[in-house]
Amino acid sequence: MASSALSAVRRPGVFGRNTAAPGVTLAERRGFHLMQVSALPGGEGALAAALKDRLGIALEARPNRAARGRDAVALWLGPQRWLVETKAAFDLALPAGQAAVVELDHARCVIRLSGPNARDVMAKGCLLDLHPRAFAAGACAQTNLFHSSALIHAVADDTFDVYVPRSFGQSFWEQLTDAAGEFGYRVE
């Protein structure tokens, strides 16, 4: 496993203004596989069937939604394109011309934000409407967050996974912790 993109900046502990009751918990997520999958013209059905068969994922047709399966999730990136996260590596084994698959295991840094002020922290760095009515559990969206390209996945009401390019991991972390300082934050 590659070393963490955050190893130089992530330190466990409690920081910020409110250390007695921090409003945000930050944790780096590791130990899973990421693949970007895209159906090629005419391959939509084959890709959907392969993900359903191998991972139990029934692809969500609506934009900006996540679809869960057995120990896997597919996050909508665009028409016929998803980021698939799994605990174990897998092979779609589709015939040529059905889909494009790109492994991104070490290309993303994933940070989990949770707690009552997680939405407030992210709202400081992006233009998305993060109110629970507009961005409820199961939603996902690509945006700029603290000057980095990011994919935000609402895992639960107050829990979010943020996927950023590994090369931006350290600067993203520094801006994220700066924004969380007002509420107090715990690093796990």
N, C-alpha and C positions, 0 to 999 in steps of 0.2 A: 504494500500500500504506500502511495506517495505521502510525503510529509505534508502536514497541514499548511495551507496558504496563510493561516492566521497564527502560526507558531511564534512569530516575533512580537505579536501585539495582544494576543488573547491571554488574560491572566484571571484565574478564578478568584472570586471574592465579591464583595458588595461595595458599590461605588455611588457617587453622586450626592445630590442634596438630601435625599430621604433614605438613609441606610437602615433605619429601624423597620421600615415597611416598604421595600422597593416596589415600584409600580410595574417594572418590566424585568423579565428574566431572559437572558441571551444564552444560547448554546449553539455550538457548531455541530452540525450533523455530518456524520461520516459512516462509512461501512455499507454502502449500497452502490448499485449500478445505475447509470443514467444512459439513456439512448434517445436520440431524436429520431422519430419515425415519420415518414411522409409517404402517403399513398400516391403512386404515379397514376396518370389517367388510365382508368379501367381497372385499377388495382384496389379501389376502395373496399369492396366486399371481401377480398382475400385478406387484406390487412386487418379489417375488423374481425374476421373469423379467426385469424391467427392469434390476435391478442385475447379474444374471448376464450379460445381453446387452451392456450399456454399459460395465461395469467388470470383468467376469469374477469377480464375487463370488458365491459360493454361500453364502447366508446360513446361519449356524449356528443350529440349532434349540435347542441347549442354552443355558441362561442363563449369563451372565458369560463368554462366549467371543467372541473376535475371529475374523472371517473375512477372509482376504486375497484380493485380486484383482490385476488388472494395475494397478500403481501406485496401489492403493487399499486401504483397510481399512474394515470395518464393525464397530463396537464395540457389543455388545449393551447396551441401556439398560433394557429391560423387554420384556414381551410385545409382539411385533410393532413394536418401536421400536429404531432403531440410530442411532449417530452415525457418519456416513460421512466419511472423510478421503480426498481425492484430490489429485493434483498439478495437474490441470486442471479447470476448471469443467465441469459437465455438466448436462444437462437430462433428467430422467426421462421427461418427456412422457407422463404417464399420463392416462387419461381422468378427468374430474372424479369424485370419490367413491371413488377407488381408494386414494389415499394423501395424507398431508399432508407437505409438505416445507418446512423452515425453514432458511434460510441463516444460519450462525453464524460466518462467516469471521473477523469481528473481535470476536466476543463471548467468545472463549476465549483464554487464555494457555496455551501448552503448553511444559512443561519436561521435558527428558530427563535422567534420573538414570541413571548407569551406574557400574559398578565393584563391587569385592567387598563394600563396605559400603552399597550403595544400599538394600538391604532393611532394614538396621539403622537407617538414617536415617529411612525412612518409618515403621518400627515405633514410633518415638518419638512419632508424631503421629496414629496411627489404631489402631482396634481389629481390623482385618482380620488373619487369619492369613496372613502373607506368606511362610511357609516354602515352599520350592520344591515340596514334596509337595502343598501346598494351593493354591498360586498359581504355577503353572508358566507357561512361555512360552505365549502365546496366551490367557491369562486376562485378563479385564478386570472391574472392579467399581467401582460408585459408593460413595463413603464420605465421611466427614468426615476431612480430613487437615490437621492444624495449624489447626483451627477454620475451615476453608473447605470448601465442597462441592467434591469432586474426583472425577474419573474416572481410575482407574489402569489402564494397559494394560501387561502384561508382554510387552515386545517380544522379549526373549531372557532367558536365565537371570539375567543381572545387568544388564539394561537395561529401563528403565521410562519410559513417557511419562505425564505427569500433566497432565490438562486441568482448569484451574480458571477460574472466571469472570474475565474481564479486569479487572473492578473490584476483585478481590481479589488481583491479580497481585503488587503490590509487597509487601503484608503477608505473603502466602504465601512469597514469595522470602526475605524477612527471617527468617521462622521456619524455613524450610528450611535456609538457610545457617547459622543458629544451631545447628540440630540436627546439621549435617554437620561443624561445627567440631571435634568430638571426634576424627574420623577423618582430618581434613584433606580439603580439596576443591579441585578445579581448576574454574575457570569458563572456558568456551570462548566 
